[in-house]
Amino acid sequence: MKALYFCLLLLPGFLPVSDKSDWTLRREKDGINIYSRPSDYSKVNDIRVDMDLTGTVEQLAAVLRDVNNYTDWVYATRTSTMIKKVSENEVIYYAEVGTPWPAANRDYYADMKITFNPANHSMNVVSMGMKDYQPEKKDL
């Protein structure tokens, strides 16, 4: 299987994807590079993760599209549910993330879009928080 290049952007608002010059490398370990930059739309920084993985972009996309199973592998995810399949490569989902006591768990709705670049066997995943998609849950 060919190695693939994977870029994940977790963005709290609707942001245009910009070039690497906007990003600051925060951590590099085991071939995984984590970048961040201040967000124009949130107090939480945008993050970017670059890495090479064994497999195909289609295999990785299949794992990412399977949001109902994020609890099996996404750190601290308590629940994850697909809300709407917009297209083959775009989904809206809900997730709840556990936090240590005394903080309450956090939840969010996100719109995840996957785009492919067959020329270099890469994909770009942008997951944007949807703050007002549903009313806030009072118990979180």
Solvent accessible surface area in square Angstrom, and as a share of the most:
residue,aa,sasa,rsa
1,M,165,0.73
2,K,125,0.53
3,A,69,0.53
4,L,6,0.03
5,Y,71,0.27
6,F,9,0.04
7,C,8,0.05
8,L,39,0.19
9,L,0,0.00
10,L,77,0.38
11,L,3,0.01
12,P,42,0.26
13,G,13,0.12
14,F,151,0.63
15,L,13,0.06
16,P,99,0.62
17,V,81,0.47
18,S,39,0.25
19,D,93,0.48
20,K,112,0.47
21,S,97,0.62
22,D,71,0.37
23,W,20,0.07
24,T,65,0.38
25,L,82,0.41
26,R,149,0.55
27,R,138,0.50
28,E,117,0.52
29,K,112,0.48
30,D,129,0.67
31,G,56,0.54
32,I,67,0.34
33,N,36,0.19
34,I,59,0.30
35,Y,37,0.14
36,S,8,0.05
37,R,22,0.08
38,P,107,0.68
39,S,18,0.12
40,D,128,0.66
41,Y,135,0.51
42,S,38,0.25
43,K,206,0.87
44,V,103,0.59
45,N,71,0.37
46,D,1,0.00
47,I,56,0.28
48,R,20,0.07
49,V,18,0.11
50,D,7,0.03
51,M,35,0.16
52,D,101,0.52
53,L,61,0.30
54,T,121,0.70
55,G,4,0.04
56,T,48,0.28
57,V,16,0.09
58,E,109,0.49
59,Q,87,0.39
60,L,27,0.13
61,A,0,0.00
62,A,54,0.42
63,V,74,0.42
64,L,12,0.06
65,R,53,0.19
66,D,59,0.31
67,V,0,0.00
68,N,86,0.44
69,N,67,0.34
70,Y,13,0.05
71,T,61,0.35
72,D,115,0.59
73,W,131,0.46
74,V,48,0.28
75,Y,199,0.76
76,A,27,0.21
77,T,13,0.07
78,R,138,0.50
79,T,60,0.35
80,S,10,0.06
81,T,66,0.38
82,M,62,0.28
83,I,77,0.39
84,K,109,0.46
85,K,117,0.49
86,V,66,0.38
87,S,55,0.36
88,E,100,0.45
89,N,45,0.23
90,E,32,0.14
91,V,4,0.02
92,I,15,0.07
93,Y,10,0.04
94,Y,19,0.07
95,A,0,0.00
96,E,28,0.13
97,V,41,0.23
98,G,8,0.08
99,T,40,0.23
100,P,112,0.70
101,W,228,0.80
102,P,109,0.69
103,A,49,0.38
104,A,46,0.36
105,N,40,0.20
106,R,140,0.51
107,D,45,0.24
108,Y,82,0.31
109,Y,35,0.13
110,A,2,0.02
111,D,18,0.09
112,M,7,0.03
113,K,71,0.30
114,I,6,0.03
115,T,81,0.47
116,F,73,0.30
117,N,67,0.34
118,P,113,0.71
119,A,97,0.76
120,N,85,0.44
121,H,81,0.36
122,S,10,0.07
123,M,6,0.02
124,N,40,0.20
125,V,0,0.00
126,V,16,0.09
127,S,7,0.05
128,M,16,0.07
129,G,28,0.27
130,M,50,0.22
131,K,178,0.75
132,D,130,0.67
133,Y,69,0.26
134,Q,83,0.37
135,P,114,0.72
136,E,145,0.65
137,K,94,0.40
138,K,190,0.80
139,D,122,0.63
140,L,52,0.26
